[in-house]
Amino acid sequence: MTAELVRGQNHPLSQVRLEIRVSAGRPVTAAATLGDESGRVPGVEWVAHPGVPTLPGLEVSRQAAADHRLAVDLDAVSASVHRVSVLLALPTGVGGPASFGSVAAPFVAVTGLDGTEVATYTITGLDAESAVVALELYRRQGAWKVRAVGQGYAGGLAELLADQGLSQAHQLAAGINDAVVQGLARSVPAPPPRTADGDRSRQAAASTLGPDQGASPYGTQNPQGAGPYGPAQNPQGTQGAGYPAGAAPADPAPQPTSPGTPSAPTPPGAGGPIDYSHPRRSTGAPPPPPPTAPPARPGQPATPVAGDATGWSMEERLYNQVWGMFEDLARTMAAYRSAVDFAETRMEKELDQVLSDPRSRMGGQGDAAREAAQARHLQLVDQAREALDRDLVQLGAEADVVEPALPAAYARWDNPVWHAYRVPMEMPMAVRLGDLRLPESDPLSIPMLVRLPLERGLWIDSGRVGSSEGAFADSHDLRRLAMESAVAHMARLLAVHPADEFTVHVIDPAGSGARQLEPLVRSGVLAAPPAAGAAGVAQVLGRLTERVDLVQMAVRGGMTDSLPPGFDTAHQLLVVNDFPHGFDDRAVNQLRYLADEGPGVGVHLMMVADREDADGYGPLLDPLWRGLLRLTPVPDDHLADPWVGHAWTYEPSLVPPGSQVLQQVLTQVAQARAKY
């Protein structure tokens, strides 16, 4: 049965050799990009277009046309390819329409070799856009799915390609349009339907590659996430460090970028080595193969396996898998909400038609029409909920196997992995700061992982928040919970870094956080006792400001080896409680300076504060607040993903009441630090 998709909805593919048929009514250019697991296109060699119509496992039309047939063989694409995106663009300079809003909605169908439709999608809602990502085929848990995307770009093909991470986007877009306008390889008919014994894609790949190049010309890569968390960073919005970013884990973003982001994979035929900048990644051998799930029975979803994403280590594979779960939940929820909105709009339209006719407003005819409209609405909503529940069951099963397998840096405080904790010798890729969930997906939640080293500071909100728990909570309780949350984050950051690579300074001017800070003080893991009063504030800020100045001058002068003897080269975390108590104008300016310049030289900031308490400083502090990743001590829906803008509920990662795990971990950290 054909699946009629709406924007954001996905559907499993039971075949790997497919055709993608496009019907646009007016001539359009069809192209396709190959992307890594984060969706980025590393180079022009990963794009099939009229000028270069064939890639391994992929063939597109050589000219603009109203109808296209794209050939896809998912078994023939490189193992490093995780997404195949189908692009449509209106040619420029040929006198045609300037935007999709002035033409009929394009129709896309994914079919088998026999022409049987697997999934269809009508791309509605376009206006000023002249290029669109119609749909994507993506790899998930060893199987392939198709997703209806419908993301349009008013800036045309160049903007679309740039959004997929292609640095040569403008040059390639111009070359594609020239190939169409100048009539390169004209009069080539659209390819006929493929048959099981006539795989043109494989033949094209064989003729393009030499006999010594093999079937995986792209080499092995290590896709990185944005921004939960970072996304992207990334989203952004996810910062380069994780999923969400302030008001949009958005880093949880576009996709995250960090010092660990690898260079582009080797293009086809280049045969050169791949340069990974992350010091912990080995370039001498290919990554270990990820775990494989047992083959699924026909019609059944694949059995989830922890660590089945790509990566050079289990830690990296788990990070990428969590990112994939976050994105899958975002997209499947978007499909559900879109379907419900469509059902409600359709019912309202049908009811308006009934009420607009006086003859149908009275009597049994009107009642029957209203009941029929409501029944159709209920049927559509039930179908959408059934699809959502199916996806949630699969994601829940995956979460059940992933959560117990997470390393300490990614795990909840109640995970048994902490009972076997040992101070690490190397910094992990990321750290868990909490969990993210959506209202319709409760109780399913996704770990919120933020990349290390921190590229953005953290703001633990001690004021009232928008959720019911925060809006009616006592202000004193919120401040206490905020400090407990901050202590849990500090302890985790100390625990996941090597003993000599992370130093924590605390400013607590009025001593209001003394009770919550007591485990850190008693264990001796802080650089010094919490600074109190205006004098303590000035001393700590002055010392860290001088450190930033000194390191910046050494870096700019190329004299990093000339730092003073005994200089602490560890990452520094400054924790400020009860801001702005104890701060004068000079201290506020120093804090701004540390927030702006510190992360670049290893000085990071964590604020525990109520935004309203600092209103007196006006716009002076606005850049500071915008630059920090806001966290809350109670669940609150203040984070948004970079794809569809869902409001995600953030839940802090707290130590279970009565647990001794925090003290046990801090004791080991203190013992390890004492050796240095």
WOBEL-V810989 format. One record per residue. N is the residue number from 1. RES is the residue in one letter. BURIAL is I if it has 9 or more other C-alpha atoms within 8 Angstrom, else O. D_FIRST is the distance of its C-alpha to the first C-alpha in Angstrom with 2 decimals. Layout:
n=[N,N]
res=[RES,RES]
burial=[BURIAL,BURIAL]
d_first=[D_FIRST,D_FIRST]
//
This chain:
n=[1,2,3,4,5,6,7,8,9,10,11,12,13,14,15,16,17,18,19,20,21,22,23,24,25,26,27,28,29,30,31,32,33,34,35,36,37,38,39,40,41,42,43,44,45,46,47,48,49,50,51,52,53,54,55,56,57,58,59,60,61,62,63,64,65,66,67,68,69,70,71,72,73,74,75,76,77,78,79,80,81,82,83,84,85,86,87,88,89,90,91,92,93,94,95,96,97,98,99,100,101,102,103,104,105,106,107,108,109,110,111,112,113,114,115,116,117,118,119,120,121,122,123,124,125,126,127,128,129,130,131,132,133,134,135,136,137,138,139,140,141,142,143,144,145,146,147,148,149,150,151,152,153,154,155,156,157,158,159,160,161,162,163,164,165,166,167,168,169,170,171,172,173,174,175,176,177,178,179,180,181,182,183,184,185,186,187,188,189,190,191,192,193,194,195,196,197,198,199,200,201,202,203,204,205,206,207,208,209,210,211,212,213,214,215,216,217,218,219,220,221,222,223,224,225,226,227,228,229,230,231,232,233,234,235,236,237,238,239,240,241,242,243,244,245,246,247,248,249,250,251,252,253,254,255,256,257,258,259,260,261,262,263,264,265,266,267,268,269,270,271,272,273,274,275,276,277,278,279,280,281,282,283,284,285,286,287,288,289,290,291,292,293,294,295,296,297,298,299,300,301,302,303,304,305,306,307,308,309,310,311,312,313,314,315,316,317,318,319,320,321,322,323,324,325,326,327,328,329,330,331,332,333,334,335,336,337,338,339,340,341,342,343,344,345,346,347,348,349,350,351,352,353,354,355,356,357,358,359,360,361,362,363,364,365,366,367,368,369,370,371,372,373,374,375,376,377,378,379,380,381,382,383,384,385,386,387,388,389,390,391,392,393,394,395,396,397,398,399,400,401,402,403,404,405,406,407,408,409,410,411,412,413,414,415,416,417,418,419,420,421,422,423,424,425,426,427,428,429,430,431,432,433,434,435,436,437,438,439,440,441,442,443,444,445,446,447,448,449,450,451,452,453,454,455,456,457,458,459,460,461,462,463,464,465,466,467,468,469,470,471,472,473,474,475,476,477,478,479,480,481,482,483,484,485,486,487,488,489,490,491,492,493,494,495,496,497,498,499,500,501,502,503,504,505,506,507,508,509,510,511,512,513,514,515,516,517,518,519,520,521,522,523,524,525,526,527,528,529,530,531,532,533,534,535,536,537,538,539,540,541,542,543,544,545,546,547,548,549,550,551,552,553,554,555,556,557,558,559,560,561,562,563,564,565,566,567,568,569,570,571,572,573,574,575,576,577,578,579,580,581,582,583,584,585,586,587,588,589,590,591,592,593,594,595,596,597,598,599,600,601,602,603,604,605,606,607,608,609,610,611,612,613,614,615,616,617,618,619,620,621,622,623,624,625,626,627,628,629,630,631,632,633,634,635,636,637,638,639,640,641,642,643,644,645,646,647,648,649,650,651,652,653,654,655,656,657,658,659,660,661,662,663,664,665,666,667,668,669,670,671,672,673,674,675,676]
res=[M,T,A,E,L,V,R,G,Q,N,H,P,L,S,Q,V,R,L,E,I,R,V,S,A,G,R,P,V,T,A,A,A,T,L,G,D,E,S,G,R,V,P,G,V,E,W,V,A,H,P,G,V,P,T,L,P,G,L,E,V,S,R,Q,A,A,A,D,H,R,L,A,V,D,L,D,A,V,S,A,S,V,H,R,V,S,V,L,L,A,L,P,T,G,V,G,G,P,A,S,F,G,S,V,A,A,P,F,V,A,V,T,G,L,D,G,T,E,V,A,T,Y,T,I,T,G,L,D,A,E,S,A,V,V,A,L,E,L,Y,R,R,Q,G,A,W,K,V,R,A,V,G,Q,G,Y,A,G,G,L,A,E,L,L,A,D,Q,G,L,S,Q,A,H,Q,L,A,A,G,I,N,D,A,V,V,Q,G,L,A,R,S,V,P,A,P,P,P,R,T,A,D,G,D,R,S,R,Q,A,A,A,S,T,L,G,P,D,Q,G,A,S,P,Y,G,T,Q,N,P,Q,G,A,G,P,Y,G,P,A,Q,N,P,Q,G,T,Q,G,A,G,Y,P,A,G,A,A,P,A,D,P,A,P,Q,P,T,S,P,G,T,P,S,A,P,T,P,P,G,A,G,G,P,I,D,Y,S,H,P,R,R,S,T,G,A,P,P,P,P,P,P,T,A,P,P,A,R,P,G,Q,P,A,T,P,V,A,G,D,A,T,G,W,S,M,E,E,R,L,Y,N,Q,V,W,G,M,F,E,D,L,A,R,T,M,A,A,Y,R,S,A,V,D,F,A,E,T,R,M,E,K,E,L,D,Q,V,L,S,D,P,R,S,R,M,G,G,Q,G,D,A,A,R,E,A,A,Q,A,R,H,L,Q,L,V,D,Q,A,R,E,A,L,D,R,D,L,V,Q,L,G,A,E,A,D,V,V,E,P,A,L,P,A,A,Y,A,R,W,D,N,P,V,W,H,A,Y,R,V,P,M,E,M,P,M,A,V,R,L,G,D,L,R,L,P,E,S,D,P,L,S,I,P,M,L,V,R,L,P,L,E,R,G,L,W,I,D,S,G,R,V,G,S,S,E,G,A,F,A,D,S,H,D,L,R,R,L,A,M,E,S,A,V,A,H,M,A,R,L,L,A,V,H,P,A,D,E,F,T,V,H,V,I,D,P,A,G,S,G,A,R,Q,L,E,P,L,V,R,S,G,V,L,A,A,P,P,A,A,G,A,A,G,V,A,Q,V,L,G,R,L,T,E,R,V,D,L,V,Q,M,A,V,R,G,G,M,T,D,S,L,P,P,G,F,D,T,A,H,Q,L,L,V,V,N,D,F,P,H,G,F,D,D,R,A,V,N,Q,L,R,Y,L,A,D,E,G,P,G,V,G,V,H,L,M,M,V,A,D,R,E,D,A,D,G,Y,G,P,L,L,D,P,L,W,R,G,L,L,R,L,T,P,V,P,D,D,H,L,A,D,P,W,V,G,H,A,W,T,Y,E,P,S,L,V,P,P,G,S,Q,V,L,Q,Q,V,L,T,Q,V,A,Q,A,R,A,K,Y]
burial=[O,O,O,O,I,I,I,I,I,I,I,O,I,O,O,I,I,I,I,I,I,I,I,I,I,O,I,I,I,I,I,I,I,I,I,I,I,I,I,I,I,I,I,I,O,I,I,I,I,I,I,I,I,I,I,I,I,I,I,I,I,I,I,I,I,I,I,I,I,I,I,I,I,O,O,I,I,I,O,I,I,I,I,I,I,I,I,I,I,I,I,O,O,O,O,O,O,I,I,I,I,O,I,O,I,I,I,I,I,I,I,I,I,O,O,O,I,I,I,I,I,I,I,O,O,I,O,I,I,I,I,I,I,I,I,I,I,I,I,O,I,I,I,I,I,I,I,I,I,I,O,I,I,I,I,I,I,I,I,I,I,I,O,I,I,I,O,I,I,I,O,I,I,I,I,I,I,O,I,I,I,O,O,I,O,O,O,O,O,O,O,O,O,I,O,O,O,O,I,O,I,I,O,I,I,I,O,O,I,O,O,O,I,O,O,I,I,I,I,I,I,I,I,I,I,I,I,I,I,I,I,I,I,I,I,I,I,I,I,I,I,I,I,I,I,I,I,I,I,I,I,I,I,I,I,I,I,O,O,I,I,I,O,O,I,I,I,O,O,O,O,O,O,I,O,I,I,I,O,O,O,O,O,O,O,O,O,O,O,I,O,O,I,O,O,O,O,O,O,O,O,I,O,I,I,I,I,I,I,I,I,I,O,I,I,I,I,I,I,I,I,I,I,O,I,I,O,O,I,I,I,I,I,I,I,I,O,I,I,I,O,O,I,I,O,I,I,O,O,I,I,O,O,I,I,O,O,O,O,I,I,I,O,O,I,I,I,O,I,I,O,O,I,I,O,I,I,O,O,I,I,O,O,I,I,O,I,I,O,O,I,I,O,I,I,I,I,I,I,O,I,I,O,O,O,I,O,I,I,I,I,O,I,O,O,O,I,I,O,O,O,O,I,I,O,O,I,I,O,I,I,I,I,I,I,I,I,I,O,O,I,O,O,O,I,I,I,I,I,I,I,I,O,I,I,I,I,I,I,I,I,I,I,I,I,O,I,O,O,I,I,O,I,O,I,O,O,I,I,I,I,I,I,I,I,I,I,I,I,I,I,I,I,I,I,I,I,I,I,I,I,I,I,I,I,I,I,I,I,I,O,O,I,O,O,I,I,O,I,I,I,O,I,O,I,I,O,O,O,O,I,I,I,I,O,I,I,I,O,I,I,I,O,I,I,O,O,I,O,O,I,I,O,I,I,O,O,O,I,I,O,O,I,O,O,O,O,O,O,I,I,I,I,I,I,I,I,I,I,O,O,I,I,O,O,O,I,I,O,I,I,I,I,I,I,O,I,I,I,O,I,I,I,I,I,I,I,I,I,I,O,O,I,I,O,O,O,O,O,O,I,O,O,I,O,O,I,I,I,I,I,I,I,I,I,I,I,I,I,I,I,I,O,O,O,I,I,I,I,I,I,I,I,O,I,O,O,O,O,O,I,I,I,O,I,I,I,I,I,I,O,I,I,O,O,O]
d_first=[0.00,3.81,6.49,9.49,12.37,15.93,19.03,19.51,16.06,14.70,11.67,12.31,12.23,12.20,13.94,17.25,17.75,15.85,16.61,16.76,17.23,19.43,20.52,23.50,25.58,28.66,29.63,28.62,29.30,26.45,27.36,26.06,27.92,27.91,28.86,30.28,29.13,30.74,29.00,32.26,32.78,36.09,37.20,36.65,35.86,32.49,31.45,29.99,31.06,32.49,35.78,34.32,30.93,30.28,30.20,29.30,25.55,25.19,26.06,26.12,27.57,31.36,31.85,30.79,28.46,26.25,23.32,22.74,20.85,21.42,21.25,20.62,21.45,21.35,23.45,26.13,26.70,29.62,29.38,30.96,28.09,25.79,24.19,23.18,23.44,22.59,25.40,26.07,29.65,31.70,34.55,38.00,41.13,39.53,39.97,36.38,34.99,36.02,33.07,29.41,30.58,32.03,29.01,25.61,22.99,21.46,17.76,16.17,13.01,12.36,11.44,12.18,15.42,14.14,12.82,9.06,7.91,7.14,8.65,10.97,14.24,17.06,20.33,22.37,25.69,27.56,31.20,33.97,31.81,32.10,29.90,26.66,24.61,21.17,19.13,19.94,18.71,20.72,21.84,21.88,23.37,23.03,19.31,17.70,15.64,14.97,16.66,17.07,20.87,22.37,25.91,28.36,31.95,34.76,36.82,34.57,33.51,36.64,35.89,32.28,33.50,36.35,34.05,32.31,35.76,36.84,40.61,40.87,38.29,40.61,41.87,38.45,37.13,40.24,39.81,36.21,37.36,40.36,38.23,36.30,39.43,41.65,39.20,38.94,37.27,36.63,35.23,32.79,29.79,26.25,24.92,23.03,19.64,20.44,20.35,20.53,24.29,24.97,24.57,26.55,26.13,27.98,30.61,31.21,31.63,34.02,36.09,36.28,37.33,40.49,40.59,42.15,39.71,36.96,33.29,33.70,35.93,35.41,37.31,36.78,36.60,36.77,34.51,35.95,34.60,36.19,36.62,34.53,36.42,37.65,35.81,36.85,38.96,36.32,36.19,38.21,39.66,38.31,41.61,41.94,42.30,39.17,36.38,37.76,40.67,42.85,40.92,37.90,36.99,36.61,38.39,35.67,35.23,34.97,34.87,38.11,40.83,43.76,46.54,44.17,41.73,41.70,42.47,39.84,38.63,40.37,38.95,37.94,41.01,43.37,43.85,45.84,45.80,43.78,45.98,45.03,47.43,46.86,49.93,48.17,45.62,46.64,46.25,47.70,44.71,40.94,39.29,38.75,35.26,33.16,32.22,29.12,26.81,26.25,23.09,20.13,18.62,15.15,12.65,15.75,17.14,20.22,23.53,25.54,28.82,31.69,32.67,29.64,30.05,32.37,36.11,39.55,40.13,38.42,39.64,37.97,34.69,34.66,35.53,32.63,30.25,31.50,31.02,27.37,26.87,28.65,26.50,23.19,24.44,25.61,22.39,20.11,22.74,22.79,19.09,19.78,22.94,21.54,18.85,21.71,23.98,21.56,21.25,25.04,25.74,23.61,25.40,28.74,28.17,27.31,30.34,32.53,31.68,32.63,35.84,36.83,37.32,40.45,39.44,36.36,38.17,40.11,39.38,36.32,34.27,34.30,33.55,30.58,29.18,29.76,28.14,25.02,24.89,25.46,22.79,20.16,21.60,21.46,17.81,16.92,19.37,18.11,14.54,16.33,18.67,16.14,14.70,18.37,19.53,17.10,18.51,21.99,21.93,21.19,23.86,26.20,25.96,26.77,29.64,31.01,31.54,32.59,35.20,37.47,37.42,38.65,42.17,44.87,44.45,40.82,41.31,42.18,45.81,44.93,43.22,45.34,45.45,48.31,50.46,50.60,51.23,53.53,54.56,52.42,54.00,51.44,49.67,45.93,43.26,42.52,43.54,41.77,43.00,40.77,37.20,34.63,32.15,30.32,30.83,27.28,27.17,30.44,31.63,29.71,31.98,32.17,35.56,37.27,38.78,41.34,42.52,46.12,48.67,48.23,47.94,48.17,50.36,49.25,50.23,50.18,50.39,53.12,52.86,50.74,47.03,44.43,42.84,44.23,45.81,47.59,48.50,50.53,51.83,55.54,56.49,58.51,55.62,53.35,55.98,56.33,52.59,52.36,55.11,53.58,50.32,52.35,54.19,50.96,49.74,53.19,53.30,49.89,50.86,54.12,52.40,49.90,52.52,55.20,58.40,60.26,57.48,57.00,59.76,59.43,61.91,61.89,63.57,64.13,66.98,67.65,66.65,64.03,61.57,64.16,62.73,59.18,60.61,62.88,60.68,60.61,64.34,65.32,63.41,64.96,61.83,62.72,64.82,67.38,67.71,65.86,67.87,69.43,71.16,71.50,73.44,70.72,68.08,70.24,70.95,67.36,66.08,69.06,68.54,64.83,65.53,68.17,65.78,63.19,65.97,67.35,64.09,63.16,66.57,66.30,62.88,63.98,67.17,65.54,67.77,65.39,67.59,70.52,69.31,72.02,72.49,70.58,68.10,65.00,62.11,59.51,56.88,58.42,56.74,58.69,57.82,59.33,59.54,60.69,60.68,62.77,65.47,68.17,66.97,69.21,68.33,69.12,66.90,64.01,64.35,64.45,61.28,59.56,60.87,59.53,56.09,56.01,57.74,57.45,53.92,54.81,57.67,56.24,57.37,54.62,54.83,53.66,54.71,54.92,55.68,55.06,54.37,56.54,59.52,59.58,59.26,62.91,62.21,59.94,58.10,59.94,57.41,54.24,53.40,53.97,51.53,48.87,49.27,48.73,45.56,45.86,45.27,46.05,47.70,45.36,41.61,40.98,38.05,39.79,37.73,34.88,32.41,32.55,28.93,28.16,31.52,30.64,33.81,33.88,36.22,38.69,40.26,43.44,43.98,47.02,49.02,48.59,51.70,54.33,52.78,55.28,52.79,53.95,57.58,56.87,54.96,57.64,60.36,58.87,58.46,62.10,63.35,61.58,62.92,66.41,66.43,66.22]
//
